[in-house]
Amino acid sequence: MFPGQAFFVLAENGSQMYFTDDPFFYPVGIMMNDKFKGFLLGAVAAATYGMNPLFALPLYQEGLEADSVLFYRYSMAVAMLGMLMKFQRQSFRLKKNEVLPLIIGGLLFAGSSLTLFLAYRYMDAGIASTILFVYPVMVAVIMAMFFREKLTPVTVGSIVLALTGIGLLYKGGDGGPLSMTGIILVMLSALSYAIYMVGVKQSALKNLPGMRLTFYILLFGLAVYVIRLKFGLELQVIPSWKGWGNVVALAFLPTVVSLLCTTLAIRYIGATPAAILGALEPVTAVFFGVMVFGEQLTFRLAIGIVMIIISVSLIIAGKAAAGRLNAAFFRLVERIRRARRRRKIKENGR
């Protein structure tokens, strides 16, 4: 747990005022459970990140390329966070050991965004968002291989169930094979995102306040698009007010909100559970595909969505059950110890 690492709420309790950047902050006595906060934040992060196609595809239809879309997305998100931090008088200061991890994290996150948005050119956005879900498996494998995190039966079962649901979500529009270029791009996106998630938990960044971390991740990530656009020479102009609305929404929901919530979720519950909650990303993408872009909701698609929701519920219920079992076990051990002590006292008294 990382107390004090959070969001941007000013809470008042009688004559006392609390300044914190935790969206779920409560004064002592009504503190929300940290694990519940982590699961809720992870779900919000996944759902908002799944909104990428909702705002990106209309920009593509207006003629913008991925680099220009992502430049506007990152630059606006950096501006939003910078103004918010300035308004709250939060520090922008960094320690020396935080600079390099932030640069690497920014490059990883920008690389994940770029490869995903490029994949939208080669396959349906819903399918791309669906395949992206392979990243929780990558996170679990990385944590198990390099950081000795145990893969519990609940974790393994949830991953298997979620991946099965993901498989059912696939529907080829024309029945043809998926683009290999698109698949490679999405897999690279998933790998970059998985490494980023693990890196936040395992590096010096774990003690950096969430908003400051997000600000610098996006700032260093922005450098990728500045370079790719030849320092603005190839930047495309947004042609309409509707396009500007989509850019602002893209910067706020799937970027600022999603990244902040992801960062906090990792700190509260760890990288693997936060990644598994990402099952809501393709569900969100499919939902908007059906409601906004007119995609069909088939029986197979509905079953896949249900399986993903069940998998997310299992990981939450499984961890809660494990906590209750651990508490019950320790209570039982303590009762046995007390019984033994009482027995010894009686024997010595005789």
N, C-alpha and C positions, 0 to 999 in steps of 0.2 A: 504494500500500500504506500501511497505517496501523498501524505496529508498536505494540504495547501496548494497542490497542483491542480488548477481547475479552470474556471471559465470567467464570467463577467457579470456577477450579480452583486448588487448592493442591498444587503438585508438589514432590517431595523427591528430591534426587539426592546421595547421600552425606551430607556435612556441610553442603551448601548447600541452602537452601530458597527456592523461587521463589513469590512471590504474584502471581497474574495473574487477569484475568477472561476468559481465552481457553480455550474448551472443548477446543481442539486444541493446547494448549501442550506443548512438549517442550523439554528442555534442549538446548543447542547440540550438534549432531552427529546428532540424530534429529528435526530440525525438519520438520514436514509442509509440503509445498508449499502456498503461500498460495492459488494458484488452485484446487487440489484442495479446500482447506478451504472456499473460497467456493462451489464447486459443491455440495459436500456440505451446507453450511449452507442454501443455496438450496433444495435438494431437501427437507430436513427442514422448512424454513419452509412450503413449498408443501403438503406432505403433511399437516402438522398444521393448517394453516389450512383445508384441505378437510374437517376434522372438525367445522366449525361446525354443519351440519345434524344431525349425530349427537347433539349435546347440546342444541341449540336446539329442535328439533321436539318432543321429549318435554315440554319446558317449555311450549310452545304448547298441547300437548294437555291440560296441567294448568290452562289458562286464563290464563296470563301473556301480556301484550302485549310487543311488541318493546322499548319503552323500559325497562320493568322488567327484562327479561332482560338488556339491555345495561348497565343500571345495576349490577346484581349482578356481571356479568362484569367490568366495568372496576374497580369498587371493590375486589373481591377480588384482582384482578391487581395493583392498586396496593399493596394491603396485603402481598401475597406478595413483591413486589420490594422494598418499603420495609424489611421485616424482614430480607430477605437482604442488602441493602446495609448495614443497621445492624450485622448480625452480622459482616460482613466489614470493618466500619469504613471503608466507602467514603464519599467526600464527596458531599453533596447540593448543593454550591455551584455556582452558575451565573454566567457572565459576562454583562455587560449585552447584548452582541450576540447572545447565545444565547436570550434570553427570548422575543423576538418570533417567531423561527423555530419555537421549541417550541410556542408558542400556536397558530400557523398549522398546524403539523404535527399537533398534537392535534386541532384542529377538522377537518382533512382526514381523518384516520384515523377519527375518530368519525363523520363524515359518511358515509364509505365503509361502515362497519359498519351504521349505521342504515338506509341505503337498501337494502343487501343483505338485512338481516333483515326489512324491510318488504316486499321483493319476494317473500319466502317465503310471504306471504299471498296472492299473486296467481298464483304458478306453483309447480311442483314444485321443491324445493330443489336437486335434481340438475341440472335445467335452468338454474336461476338461477346456480348455481356454474359451469356450463358457459359460459354467456354472459359471465360475469364475466371470462373469460380474454381478452377483447378488450383488457385493460389492457396486455399486453406490446407490442401494436401502438402504443398511445397513448404508452407510454414511449419506444419507438424513434423515433416521429415527433417527440416533444418534444425528445429529445436531439439529433436531426438538425437540427431547425429552430432551436433556441435555443442549443445548445451545440456545434454543428458536429461531432457524433460521426458517424463514417462508418458507413453501413449496408453491411457486407460481404456478399458472396454467401451465405456460410454463415448469417449472421443472417437475411437475407431468406428464404432457402430454409427455414430452421427455422420461421420465423413462418408461412409459407404452408402448410407441411406440418402444423403444429400446428393452424392454423385449419381446415384440411380435416378433420382428425380430430375437432375440436370439432363441426363441422357434422354428422359422422356420429353423434356421441353423442346428438344430439337425437332424442327419440322422443315424439311427442304421445300421451298416454295415450288420449284420446278422439278423436284425429285433428283436433280443433278448433284454431283459431288461438291463438297465445299472447296473453296479456293485454298490451296496449300500455302500460298503467300499469306492469306488472311489468318490461317491457323497458326503459322509461325509467329506472326506479329502479335496475336493474342497470347500465345504461350510466353513470349518475351515480356509482354505486359504483366502477365501473372507473376513471372519470376522476379521482375523488378519490384513489384508491389510486395511480394512475400519477403524479400530481403530487406526492404524498407521497414516493414512492420516488425521484423525481428530486431533490426538495428536500433529502432527507437527504444525497445525494451532492454537491450543488452549493452548499450553504449553510455557515454557521458550525457547523452540527451535525456536520459530518464529523469534527471533532476531539474530539467529546464521547464519553466512554466509553459503550459499548453499553448497559450496564445503567442508567446514569443517564439516557441518552436515552430508553430505553423507559419508565422510571418517569414522566418528565415528560410524554411523549406521551400516556400513558394518564391521567395526572392532569388535564391540561388537556382531554383528550377527555371525561373524566367530567363536566366542567362542562356539556356539552351535554345530558346526560340529567338532571342535577340541575335545570336550567332547564325542560326539557320536562315533567318530573314535578312542576313547581311546588314545587320544594324539598322533595320527599318527600311532599307531600300526596296525590299520586295513585300513589305506589309500591305495587305489589301484594305481598302476603305470599306467600312460597314455601310451598305447602300440604303438602309431604311430605318425608321424608328422602331419597327417591329424587330429588326435585327439587333438593334441596341438593347431592346428589352430582353431578348434571348441571351445576349452576352452578359448582361447584369445578372440574370437568373443563373446562368452557368457559372459565373464567378462566385455567387453567394451559396447556393444550395449544394451542388455536387463538389464544391471546392472548399469554401470556408467552413461551412457547417459540417460537411462530411469529414474533412481532415482533422478539425478540432475534436470531434466526437471520437474518431478513430484513435487519436493520440491518447485521449483520456480513457477510453475503453481498454486499451493495451495496458495502461498503468493499473487499472483496477482489477482486471481479470486475467491478464496475460495475453500473449500474441495468438496462441492457438484458439482459445474460445472466441476471441474477437474476430479471428479469421473465419471461423465456422459460422458466426452470425452473419457473415457476408453472403450467406445463402439468400438473404432477402434482396440482394442486388439484382440477380436475374429475374426474380419475381416482380420487382418494380419495373424493370425494363419491359418484361412481357405485358404487364398491366397497361403501361402507356402505349405499347405497340398495338394492343387491342383497342383501347379507348380512343387514342389519338390518330394512329396511323392506319387503322382499319384492318389489322391482322385478325385472323380467325382464332377463336378460342375453342380448340377441339377437346374431345374427351381425354385424349392422351396428354395434352397440355395441362388440363385441369388436374389430372392425377399427379403429374410431375410437380406442380405447384404445391399440392397438398403434402406430398412426400418431403419437400424441402421445409415446409412449415413444421411438420412433425419432427424433422431432424433438429431444427433449431430449438423446438420445445424440449426435446430429449436432452440436449446438452445443458440447458438451463435446469431442468428438473433433476437430471443426473447429478450435477454438481451440488445442488441443494440437498439431495438425498444423501450424497456422500458426506456432506458436512454434518448432517443430523446423525448419521451412523458413527462418524468419528466422535462426536460429542457424547453419544450414548455409550460408546466403547470406553471412553475415558471415565465417565461417571461410574460404569460398572467396575472398572479397575480400582477406582478410588473407594467404592463401597467394600470391595474385597479386602483392600488394605486396612480399612477401618475395622472390619470384622476381625481380621487377624490380630490387630493391636488390642482390641477388646478381649479377645481370647487369651492373649499373652498376659494381659493385666490380671485377668481372673485366675490364670494358672499360677502366677507369681504370688497372688494374694492368698492362695491356699498353702 
